[in-house]
Amino acid sequence: MAVELSALDLSNEKESITKLIQVFAQITENFIDDLENRPVAQTDSRLKSESFIEAGIPFAQALERLCDQVIPQLSASRGPRYWGFVTGGATPIATFADWLVTSFDQNLSSGIDSVASQVERQAIQWLCEMFYLPPSFKGLMTTGATASNFLGALLARDFCGQQQGLNVAKDGVTSLSIEVFAATPHSSMLKTLGMCGLGQNCIVKIKTLDNSEAMCLKDLKQQLEQSNAKSKVIIASAATVTATDFDDLSAISEIAHQYEAWLHVDAAFGMFERLVNQPRLSHGIENADSITLDCHKWLNVPYDCGVFLTRHQDLLFGSLNVPAPYLNSSIENPDFMALGIENSRRFRALPVWMSLLVYGREGIAKWVESNIKLAKLFADKITKSPHYQLLHDCKLNVVLFTPKVDEMNAEQADILTCRVRDEINQDGRIFVSAGMWQGKQCIRAAFSNWQSRVEDVEIAMQCLDEVATKFGGQTL
Ligand SMILES: Cc1ncc(COP(=O)(O)O)c(C=O)c1O
């Protein structure tokens, strides 16, 4: 590191800040420059075990540890061939806006001390406009789709309480009569049903359509008809995390209306489909009571940044506002701390606000469209491969595949799929996730990084072919 660090007086911010900016800017630049050479995932990472150092160590030594022990073992998750989960990689604008978030160190709990809360409100408004959602949707930024699903579950629960004349937020869930209907909810949705006291097992499982994870409407209607619960909640998907299937939200919202059920839609990444498809696969989402959206997925802003939207902000305020002498939030002008989980909140709206300003709908749609094309190209190459087979048509940005196997029972095939998947991830050229498709282990590649290119698909195919050869050839 070119900067002289030994004389750095960290207790004097004015004096140390210029040097620190140089040091951290250099680390940032080196990391981004070297991204292509770094293994996409570090599957064997290990941090040396060590006890807490009471007196601390000089900054220069701490930096050395960071550079020796931590940075070399980080993944290239911001890069173009990290295809696990559904992650974006921060764009340059979002990266440095996020750097400013930390520099500015604002607390967006109440809006009384700065304009920052208004920036969050404006970013939410712009997101709604970009996704063609009506202005009746209000919301807030969260730490991610799980936190947004939690707010969805909580609000649905309290809506049901209101239907039954109960104040669940104050009196608890014990006398609540409620059933939740869903076909293929994301695992985070189950987690949050547990967190809000309804229980992970409260779901009435709705059948799916053939060869799809989308809800069968006939079964949904039948189950709602048979339900004795006083209140009902429907959890729909746009899109499901494995097969990227969209529930028929127009029809489901009509059914929800008919049964006076709350409709929550998990559109964590599927919402972005609205930027490129006509007609929209998520048509009808505008009738949902609440929606989950994730910006650290396809908007390509850094973690952690989700969004929760609802047409019932007053109910959210009723559930989450806790009056205190030093707070003066009102239902007409609610502070974010009265609408969300946390009291103290990060200025995570800034990277979203700047991304929307700089890239606009057109710029964002370009990378969404390109990701979808790349996923289809990759799926096509898998279909033509002698070593692998496609498990499901690629409809959006996710490709599901397994090794092609002859004469193996299902259990052996699953074991092989897991071994091949581990080998692919250890190779370091791409990173893929585990998935289950119709009871079978599969390999799942999700395209949501703004930088992914055709060359990355070619590199991936080369890696897959070499892995297949290691496992013994043509059909594995
Ligand atoms: C549909 C869906 N919902 C929820 C989540 C959870 O998102 P997060 O990790 O941001 O909490 C994911 C993550 O992949 C998802 O795809």
The ligand as an SDF file (V2000), in Angstrom:
LIG
                    3D

 16 16  0  0  0  0  0  0  0  0999 V2000
  -39.1310  -15.2140   -4.4360 C   0  0  0  0  0  0  0  0  0  0  0  0
  -38.1880  -14.9180   -3.2960 C   0  0  0  0  0  0  0  0  0  0  0  0
  -38.6770  -14.5020   -2.1150 N   0  0  0  0  0  0  0  0  0  0  0  0
  -37.8770  -14.2460   -1.0640 C   0  0  0  0  0  0  0  0  0  0  0  0
  -36.5080  -14.3930   -1.1590 C   0  0  0  0  0  0  0  0  0  0  0  0
  -35.6220  -14.0770    0.0350 C   0  0  0  0  0  0  0  0  0  0  0  0
  -34.8600  -12.9540   -0.2710 O   0  0  0  0  0  0  0  0  0  0  0  0
  -33.7840  -12.3010    0.7200 P   0  0  0  0  0  0  0  0  0  0  0  0
  -32.6210  -13.2320    0.6840 O   0  0  0  0  0  0  0  0  0  0  0  0
  -33.5050  -10.9780    0.1320 O   0  0  0  0  0  0  0  0  0  0  0  0
  -34.3990  -12.1940    2.0630 O   0  0  0  0  0  0  0  0  0  0  0  0
  -35.9590  -14.8330   -2.3630 C   0  0  0  0  0  0  0  0  0  0  0  0
  -34.5030  -15.0530   -2.4940 C   0  0  0  0  0  0  0  0  0  0  0  0
  -34.0160  -15.6180   -3.4380 O   0  0  0  0  0  0  0  0  0  0  0  0
  -36.8110  -15.0870   -3.4690 C   0  0  0  0  0  0  0  0  0  0  0  0
  -36.3320  -15.4790   -4.6530 O   0  0  0  0  0  0  0  0  0  0  0  0
  1  2  1  0
  2  3  1  0
  2 15  2  0
  3  4  2  0
  4  5  1  0
  5  6  1  0
  5 12  2  0
  6  7  1  0
  7  8  1  0
  8  9  2  0
  8 10  1  0
  8 11  1  0
 12 13  1  0
 12 15  1  0
 13 14  2  0
 15 16  1  0
M  END
$$$$
